[in-house]
Amino acid sequence: MLQDLFKQIGADELQSQRMASQLLKRANQLAEEESISEAEALENLLKKIIEGQK
């Protein structure tokens, strides 16, 4: 799912895999730092990515 998103915004197969992996790692970090769920952290990051594409 995340890989598909990154492909839609122009990443190739390898880039999309790396980007998805890094995004999940960052969501985990933010969840711990901000005492929120990983899902909430991921949602916040995805919103930023989508906003950046506009």
Buried (B, 14 or more C-beta within 10 A) or exposed (E): EBBEBBBEEEBEEEEBBEBBEEBBEEBEEBBEEEEBEBEEBBEBBBEEBEEEEE
